[in-house]
Amino acid sequence: MSDIERRHIRSFVLRQGRTTTGQQRAIDALMPVYGIPYRTEHLDLDDAFGRNAPKILEIGFGMGDSTAEIANNHPENDYICLEVHTPGVGNLLKLIGEQNLTNIRIIQHDAVEVLRDMVGDQELDGVHIFFPDPWHKARHNKRRLIQPHFIKSLMQKMKPGGYIHVATDWQDYAEQILSVLDSEPLLQNTAGDYAPRPEYRPLTKFEKRGINLGHGVWDLVFVRKKDPQQLIQETLPQ
C-alpha cells in the first residue's frame, strides 16, 4: 500500500499543551508498563492485558478522568484508550498509578490508523467516543471523526451485540452523528433518537458547568446487529 493510499484526513490537531512535572513523571515510569506503541501489525488484545475479558475501545479520552473512573468502577472490562495529546496521556497514567488500575492500556496515536492496523475484525465489545472535537466551523466539518466511512470501519472491528456510545455537547454534531449512525445498516439505536446518559458515564466538570448554564448534552448508544450471513447460518438446521 502506498503512502498516498494510507493517507487520510486527521480528526485532530496536535495542540501544544503544557505537560506538568507529575504527568511527565507518570509517562516516564508508567508508559512502558501501560502504554502500547503503535505498529502496523495486529495486536493480541488478550495478551496485552494478560487475560480474556470484554474489550472496550475509547477514542480520545482527553485528560482521562472519566476513563479512570469508568475503569475503576468496571474492573471486569479491559479498556484500550487512544489519545494523541501528551498532557492527557500523562494525566491518565498518573491516575492509573494513584488508583492502581490494571485494566487500561494506552496507545498514543491516531485512532483511524490504530483501528486499521492493530485491531482485528470483531474483537471489540464496545466503543466510547466522548466529546469528540466538534470542528464547529462549517468549512472544517469534514474533519469530524464521525463520518460514514469511519463507522463502516468500526463495524468490522465490533462484535455482533457490541455497542458504540457517543456523547457530544454540540447539537448540530449530535444531529450529524445520529444521521450517520442511523444510516449504518449494521447498527440499531437503543433509543428513539438520543439516549439518557448511561450511569457508567460520569459527568465531567465541564459538562456540569455547561448543564448549569443550560447547555445540552446528547448521548447516542447504538448496538451492532448480526451480519446477514450470520443470521442465515443460525437459522439453518444443524
N, C-alpha and C positions, 0 to 999 in steps of 0.2 A: 504494500500500500504506500503511495507517495505521500510526501508531506502535505501537498495540496489536498488530497483526498481525506487526510486525517484532520484538517483544519476545520474549526467551527467557531461560531460567534460565542464569545465568553459572556457569561451572565453575571460577571462581577468585575469590579475594578480593585486593584491592589492598592488600597489606601495606606498611607504611611502613618500607622498608629504607634503610639509610644508603648514599648514593652517595659513593664516595671521590673525592678530587681527580683521580686518574688516570682513573677511569671517566667523570667529568664532562668532563674534557678530551677524552677519546675521543669522547664524544657530540657535543660542540661541533664537533670537527674532522671526524669521520667519518660521523656520521649523515646529513649532506647528500649524502654520496657513496654510502654503502652502505645507507641507510635508504629505505624506500618509504612515503610517507604513505598511510594508509587512505583510500579513497574508494569511493563507491558506483557504480563503473564497472569494466568488465573491464580487467584488467592484461595487457598483452602480455609474457609471461614471457621470450621470446627477446629482445625489445627491452630488457627490464630488465637482462639480463646481457650483451647485445651479442653473443650467439651462439646457435646451436641446439645444445642438449645435453640429456641426461636431467635432468628437474626433480624434485627431492625436496623435499617439504614437511616441515618439522619443527615440531611443535606443542608449545610450552612447553619452551624449551631451558635454563631455569634460569640458571646462571652462564655457560653457553656453552663450558665446557672440552671436553666431549665433542664438541660441534658443530664446534669449530675443528679438533680432531684428525681427525675424520671427513673434513671438507672438505679438509684438508691432505693426507690420505692418498688422496683420490679427486678429483683435480683435473679428471677427465673429467665430473664431475657438477656441477650447479648446485643450491644449497640455499636455499630460501625459508624463513626462520626466523621463527617467531612467538613473541613473549613480551610480557607486559604489565608486568613489573616492571622499573623503570628501572635498578637496580644491575646486574641480569643483562644488560640491553641494553648498558650501558656497559662491562661486563667483556668481552662478546663483541667489541664494537667495538675495545676495547684489544687483544685477541688478534688480530683482523684486521689491525690496524696493525703489530703486532710480527712477525707471520708473513707479512705481505704476501699475504693471502688475497683473491683476486678472485672467488671463486665462491660468495659468501654475500651475500644481501640480507635485511634485517631489516624486518619490519612489526610495530610495537608496538601491537597491537590484538587484540581478541577473535577467536579462531580461527573461531567459528561465522559471524560476520559477514564475515570475510575470505573464507572459502570461498563464502559465499552471493553476495557482491557483486563479488569481484575475480578469482576463479579460474573459468575456462571449463570446459565439460564435456570429460572425457577428456584433460586436459592434464598430469596428474601421473603420473610413472613410479614414485613411491614415497612413502610417508608414514611418518615416525618420530614415535612418541609415547612418550618415555622417562620413566618415573616420574611419571605424571600424579597430581595431588592425589587421594589415596585417599578423602577425606571419610569417615573410618573410623567416625564415629558413624552408627548406623542411620538416624536421622532426617534425616541430610544426604546419604544415598546417592544421592538424586535429583539431586544436583549433580554427580555423577561425569560426566566427559566422555564415556566410552564407553557410549553408550546406543544402542538400535536406530535411532532416528531420525537420530542423528548419523552413524552408519555408513552408512545409506542415502544421506545427502547426500554422504558421501565417495565412494561408489561412482560417483556422477555425474561426479566430478572426476578419477577414476583411469582410466588407460588399461587396456584388457584386457591381462593379463600383468603389470600393475603390482603392487606389494606394499605391505602395511601391516605394520609392525613395532612392537609394543607391548611395553614392559617395565615390570614393577612388582615391588615388594618387599612387597606386601600380598597374602596368599594368598586372602582372600575376594574381593578385587578381581580377582585373576587368574582366579578361578573365574567371576566375572561376565563378564569380558572374553571368556573362552573361550566361554561360553554365547552371548553376543551375536554374536561373530564366526562361530561355528558355525551360528547361525540365519540368517545373511545368505546367501541363495541364490547370490549372485554371488561369494562368497568360498570359497576352498578352502584348507584347512590344509596347510602344508608338512610338518607333523609329526603324530604320533599325537594329541598334545594340546599339550604345551608343547615349544618348540624349544630346542636347545642355543644358548647365546649366540653369535650370528654374530661372526666375528672382527673385522668392521668396527666393532662397537660396543665402545668401550673401557670398562674398569671405572672407575667413579668412586671417589674416595677414600672416600666414604660407603658405597658398595657393598662395597668391600674390607673396610671396618671391620665391616659387617654380616655378611659371609661369615665373617670371623674369629670372630664371636660366634655363629655357627651359624644366622644368619637366611637365609631363602630368597630367591631372585630368580627370577622367571618371565618368560621371553621367549615371545612369540607372534608367529609370522610366517605371514601368510596372503597368497595371491595372488588377484587379481581374475580371475575367469573371463570368457570372452567372453559377450556378450549372446546370448540365444537367436536373435534376428533376425540377428545377425552370423554365427552358426553356420549358419543356414539359407542365407544368401547365399553363404557359402563352399562349400557343398555343391551349389549349383545349377550346372548345366553352363554353361560360358562361351560 
